[in-house]
Amino acid sequence: MNMSAGRERLVVIGGDAAGMSAASQARRTKGPDELEIVAFERGHFTSYSACGIPYWVGGDVGERDELIARTPEEHRARGIDLRMRTEVTRIDVAGGRVRARDVDSGAESWTSYDKLVIATGARPIRPDMPGADAAGVHGVQTLDDGQALIDSLTRARGRRAVVVGAGYIGVEMAEALINRGYEVTVVNRGREPMSTLDADMGRLVREAMEGMGITMVNDAEVTKLLTGEDGRVRAVATQDAEYPADVVVLGIGVRPETTLARAAGLPLGAHGGLLTDLAMRVRGHENIWAGGDCVEVLDLVSGQERHIALGTHANKHGQVIGTNAGGGYATFPGVVGTAVSKVCDLEIARTGLREKDARRAGLQFEAVTIESTSRAGYYPDSSPMTVKMLAERRTGRLLGVQIVGREGAGKRVDIAAVALTARMTVDQMTALDLGYAPPFSPVWDPVLVAARKASRAVQQGF
């Protein structure tokens, strides 16, 4: 124990969603006389919405500070010793201490801990190729990244943007750049955008993006980023073509930032994330917890570990960690893999397993797709919606849902997320008492139409 202070010390590495949620919850559980809390953050900001960065870049959110939920000063006023611009460089598990470096001065020092929280987040995947670090090439993970991109857009000589990757970040950044008046090309290594969807649903996303004036280049592997004499990026090259660019945004995805954890010998999973128990305690370590984008989570549908970088999970992890670190009891049971996004007015949602996920888990299934509308067909502004549903053969258990449509489509995925968590069958889903009025839904909600079709497919499959 930290006997010099006469109280326990909780050290938190990382000042965003999981880390500061944990620190704040621990402080609510125990006062400063019982628990000292020291938090390290290497950046300039704390407790902000990284998910909101594309909307800030695109102009939907007017000011950067609107994305900040709680400032460093507010955390300190609540009794948390928050040290900004301070990067932890080593975790000494045996000695119960961390080594931190002041980013600006370079000064280093050790800080002992009785309890440790690792919330180091994720890092954008940056391709290992010529030009990847050139001026005008941007990843988008932190507020600092967002500010750097906005500054770059202001300095850019032309209005041509290339987005590399077509996952959530890729399509959201394509929208942001369209909103800023850029000519946008998306280069995607997959057959269709949004690899979190099955390809048949991804096709609907591609067609909509092309209809918005976005140039989609699929089945294309970026080989290098070309630069001009000034060292700034000027084009993105694939094996077959070059695409001129005044700015490049990398939307390839993220990996768990577990460099410190790996060096400290802490257990990592197949995806490179930290492994924890249900209390978010690092496996095999009684006084170390981890949460947020640096951990792997249990998929409640497949029973396998996954890495999913989402602020919703990070905040829940932090609540659980803070409760436990403060002497209480809480657990995080797992996820069903729900995510929703949009590109312009197209809404994209999924939960549960894709076809390839189900096959990888050894599950046999029926897959059905239906087309419906967001409202009663006769009601003004009704828009089309496509729902794909997977159900396990023989049992009829719901395995996954994907939805692509216009207004009113995306949040319908929450119906399926609840059904997955409850391990409902598609037949049971058909009897769900969902809200109905013509401005909100057809008499049979699109999700229930898909459930009826999936139930028939399961019954015919016997």
Sequence and secondary structure as in RCSB ss.txt:
>XXXX:A:sequence
MNMSAGRERLVVIGGDAAGMSAASQARRTKGPDELEIVAFERGHFTSYSACGIPYWVGGDVGERDELIARTPEEH
RARGIDLRMRTEVTRIDVAGGRVRARDVDSGAESWTSYDKLVIATGARPIRPDMPGADAAGVHGVQTLDDGQALI
DSLTRARGRRAVVVGAGYIGVEMAEALINRGYEVTVVNRGREPMSTLDADMGRLVREAMEGMGITMVNDAEVTKL
LTGEDGRVRAVATQDAEYPADVVVLGIGVRPETTLARAAGLPLGAHGGLLTDLAMRVRGHENIWAGGDCVEVLDL
VSGQERHIALGTHANKHGQVIGTNAGGGYATFPGVVGTAVSKVCDLEIARTGLREKDARRAGLQFEAVTIESTSR
AGYYPDSSPMTVKMLAERRTGRLLGVQIVGREGAGKRVDIAAVALTARMTVDQMTALDLGYAPPFSPVWDPVLVA
ARKASRAVQQGF
>XXXX:A:secstr
  TTTTSEEEEEE  SHHHHHHHHHHHHHS TTTEEEEEEESSS  SB GGGHHHHHTTSS  GGGGBSS HHHH
HHTT EEEETEEEEEEETTTTEEEEEETTT  EEEEE SEEEE   EEE    STTTTSBTEEE SSHHHHHHHH
HHHHH SS EEEEE  SHHHHHHHHHHHHTT EEEEE SSSSS TTS HHHHHHHHHHHHHTT EEE S  EEEE
EE TTSBEEEEEESS EEE SEEEE S EEE  HHHHHTT  B TTS B B TTSBBTT TTEEE GGGB EEBT
TT SEE    HHHHHHHHHHHHHHHTT       B   EEEEETTEEEEEEE  HHHHHHTT  EEEEEEEEESS
 TTSTT  EEEEEEEEETTT BEEEEEEEESTTSGGGHHHHHHHHHTT BHHHHTT      TTT  SS HHHHH
HHHHHHHHHHT 
